[in-house]
Amino acid sequence: MKFKKTSLLLVLGASLVLSACSGDGAVKSKLSEKDAKTEVEAYYKKIDPKIAKLKKDISNTSLQQNEELPDIDTTYPYTVKGNGEINAEIFVSSEKAGSGKDGILNEIAESFNNQRQTIDGKTVSVSIRSIPSGTSVDYIASKNHVPDGYTPSNQQWNYILNARGTATTQISERLFGNTSGLLMKKNIYDEIKKAYGDVTVENLAKAVNDGKLLGYTNPYTSSTGLSLLSQLLFSFDKENPISDTAKTAFQQFQNNIPSTFVTTTQLREAAKSGSADILSISYQTYINTPEFSDYEYVPFGIRQDSPLYATTNDSSKQEVLKKFSSYILEGSNQSKASSYGFNQLEDYSFEEQTTDGNLLMSMQNLWKKNKNNSQPIVGVFVTDVSGSMDGDPMNNLKKSLLNSLQYINEENQIGLVSYSDDVTINVPIDRMNSTQKSYFTSAIKGLTPSGGTATYDGTLVAVKMILDKMKENPDARPIIFVLSDGQTNGGYEFERVEPIIKALGITVNTIGYNADLEELARLSKINESVSIDASNDDVIYKLKELFNAEF
């Protein structure tokens, strides 16, 4: 049986058409599933991996949340730096403080600062950092870095921030108009209208249960993802969206969700490849993305109107935020925002279903625990322990992987492989209970870099382990995580591995540590998987985000 393809993940790198071989002989352009399994058996025997002795380590390796977050100046530097005598720092969601048509607030902030407005004779300014809405909440709630104000995509994040113990003051209910919504292929839109009527959350659930492929983003970090999740759960049980009734309905719904997006880039790639029938996205992203031109957009859920909140009690800085808000709302700036895709669909409205941040966090937790319920993961971490990983790359690999173990649900079955010139099975695949995690902890701590880099040998061993384990549970979802600097210089070559991975439909996510990203990206490219550039500063947080989405 060919495994169900996880087709809603990030595609990076150039499109490559590569080949395989039979044993070490002639190259084949394509393999059947049966031939791929035969190839794996042959390669595994030639590689002949070592089997490490299992040891337990029950020490707590989890970091505090403020320790997981990357250095803010390195990962989220200022996009605008104010130099007024009274300067207010603002966290801004990425659709407003990115680049191009995602950079409207950067442009307005520069213009505002150039005006040199004053309060009591002192010049004022604003500084802007572009940070995803959910990540902003993590920085502020953990007190890792607290700005003077922040503007998430929607108000649900402020409810969560308040529930996590941070008081805020609303400066503006809206800076720019925007909506969350559903993007559908035109033929799918027509089918849903014909079969179910209007596009409602109830009819969306019916369409997904009938086999339509929905792609939505991680509700721990994405505003559209959180909005969609809350609507779904309320549709399953209007009185108690985290009840057993809602949980059971959600589990059924998730049966037809191949995976969760981590970034908007993945949405664009899914549209480009045609691997999703329905996508959850904001209107402003939709209208500015050429890949979405063949899709119908339907507004859905709460509006994404970018409220502005003060996170400081300093009255002078609150006054700066008020001045900046008033400036943003001036006609010329709103006209510019409209030309960037904001302030459209102004007649659309949606009644909020909850303002309870604790309830929203419970919904996120329900999603985390139940999103893979019917299709648990069988996976292997493939870790590079070659000499080029010595120093910071290895230290950060260990630290990030040890911390991320806490985000793997127990029903998932995971193993660990390490490789340099040779390959070692450090931990066989098993359920991630406390015993298995203790084996992982000991094995990860014991990783020592030396020798060459046989990345594809390690990957082939992981494939063999997964094939063997899935004989026990054929419906599980196979995933490999390759953690490396990408500098392959030994063992089998990519051309011999690519057709095997392709034929078996196994997801291969790659995490690069100061890496040759092109090398890793083409491995992820095979079955449209995630490739992450994990610098020394942000690898811990990025791995947490990825594990929350996958496990």
Buried (B, 14 or more C-beta within 10 A) or exposed (E): EEBBBBBBBBBBBEEEEBBBBBEEEEEBEEBEBEBBBBBBEBBBEEBEBEEBEBBBBEEEBEBEBEEBBBBBEEBBEBBBBBEBEBBBBBBBBBBBBBEEBBBBBBBBBBEBBEEEBEBEEEBBBBBBBBBBBBBBBBBBBBEBBBBBBBBBBBBBBBBBBBBBEBEBEEBBEBBBBBBBBBBBBEEBBEBBBEEBEEBBBBBBBBBBEEEBBBBBBBBBBBBBBBBBBBBBBBBBBEEEBBBEEBBBBBBBBBEBBBBBBBBBEBBBBBBEEEBBBBBBBBBBBBBBBEBBEEBBBBBBBBBBBBBBBBBBEEEBBBBBBBBBBEBBBEEEBBEBBBEBBBBBBEEBEBEEBBEBBEBBBBBBEBBBBBBBBEBBBBBBBBBBBBBBBEEEBBBBBBBBBBBBBEBBBBBBBBBBBBBBBBBBBBBBBEEBEEEBBBBBBBBBEBBEBEBBBBBBBBBBBBBBBBBBBBEEEEEBBBBBBBBBBBBBEBBBEBBBBBBBBBBBBBBBBBBBBBBBBEBBBBBBBBBBBBBBBBBBBBBBBBBBBBBBBBB
